[in-house]
Amino acid sequence: MLRPASRRASQQSASPLGPRTPPPEPDTAPLRYDPRAYPPDSARYRQNQYDQNQYDQSQYDQDQYDQDQYDRDQYHPDAAVYGPDAPPYQQGPPYQQGPPYQQGPPPHESAGPPPARKRRVRRLLRRRTVRVILALIAVFCCWLAFSVGQAITAPGGGSVSSKLAEWARDHYLGPVVTFGEWLTYQPPKVGGKPSFSLAVPKTAPVKYRHTKNFQPIIPERLSSPAGTPLPGEGQWRVLETVKGEPAIFGTFLRPSSVYTSYVAGIVSMDQRLVSFQLRPGSEDPGPGSWHAQPWIPPGTRTGLVATFNGGFKISTSGGGFYLNGQTAGTLTKGAASVVYYRNGTIKIGTWGSEVRMTKNVVGVRQNLRLIVDHGDVPASVNQDVLGSWGATLGGGYYVWRSGLGITRDGRVIFAYGPALNVQELADLLQRAGAVEALQLDINPFWMSYEYYKTDGHPSDPTPVNLLPTQQQTGYRYYSVYSRDFTAVYAR
């Protein structure tokens, strides 16, 4: 009797179709050749061998694509995390077979000879003369960068544009600066009203304490060159008192009947109550044995009542600068001069005739020629304005100007403001009583007049700009300043 397994084998061998072949393996299983199933010389063997090769190639291509995709994900610039903390790898799109790689010639074989222009440049650079010229240009550029950098970063106040303009003028580029300013110059606006009130504050004192044997000088109200005065225009107000007496008065005037929106500031200082000190600038006249500092440091501010700007740069002032035995430039005969004396007073006049060097002189500041002489305005104020009275912004006559004068009774008059020509500046000083006067500095950045309020802190008073339209802060002289200036102290 046959067992079940033997019976099944007997049935298989007895089948009329012959022995059955095993079923094909699934497509996902690796292809393997079974020599018992297919003879090596059969067509099926060859087909299976081809399928096996195709499978191996597809598997290799897929693995290579996966590796490339992994590398791109790892080093992509947008990847958030690298290393062991990176997120799990995400399978990319199916691999797309591209065109076969074509090996090209080496770069040195395909580049070819350099263009003729490059060959000419190379030959030119081999010349010694050309290399020397290029070296000189490089040295010049280094010097230029260093020099301009020093000018821009130098202490003493000043905007970048103003420092660059001064640097250019100091290096024989004045015409270039003037041309650039001419392109940007805007003439003053005709008509209009001032941007601030000229009225005297109600808190301003109107009565003064009279000490024995002292008679204060109260200046009279000034008429307006613009015609009908605005409220407060030309009316003097007390800015500073010394020992209860009015020491400094100030007022506002419109200097033109055409440009009526512009306002000038005028100050009257009584030399019996205040004293004047000339201070050097850190850049002009520069370092030296001046025995004076280019600013007003803490500890020297007690009694400070006013400060105002000096004149042109010494090199363009037509004169010199003298302080405590040392001179910058040359004290020039015939130049308009402000002379500072040991007792704190000043005088203004022509050097060599009206004022001169004596043992009591501690300072001299010269600038151009007088614009008020013996009470009269000379005709020269309207002659060669650009050449005689300074390089203005774009060559315009109407710019910020400042001036200093002295009256017959010894009061010192300071006037400054925008949209002024030399004639109008001289008229303002003459109108305020000056019989001798000179122009100081010009252009808006250098204009300044500050008076100081103690506000309970006499050793550190607070500066106040006379004109609210002047550019720089009132604290300009509380740090090292580049230009010379005058400090006014209470006696």
Secondary structure, DSSP 8 states (H G I E B T S, - for coil): ---HHHHHHHHHHT-TT-S-------TTS-----TTTS-TTSHHHHHHHHHHHHHHHHHHHHHHHHHHHHHHHHH-TT-S--GGGS------S-------------HHHHS-S--HHHHHHHHHHTSHHHHHHHHHHHHHHHHHHHHHHHHHH-SS---HHHHHHHHHHHTT-HHHHHHHHHHH-----SS---SS-----TTS-------TT-----------TTSS--TTTT--EEEEEETTEEEEEEEEE---SSSTT--EEEEEE-TTTEEEEEE--TTBT-SSS-SS-SS--TTS-TTEEEEEE--S-GGGTTSEEEETTEEEE---TT-EEEEEETTS-EEEEEBTTTB---TTEEEEEE-S-EEEETTB--GGGGSSHHHHS---GGG-S-EEEEEEEEETTS-EEEEEEEEE-HHHHHHHHHHTTEEEEEEEEESGGG--EEEEE-TT-TTS-EEEESSTT-SS-TTGGGS--SB-EEEEEE-
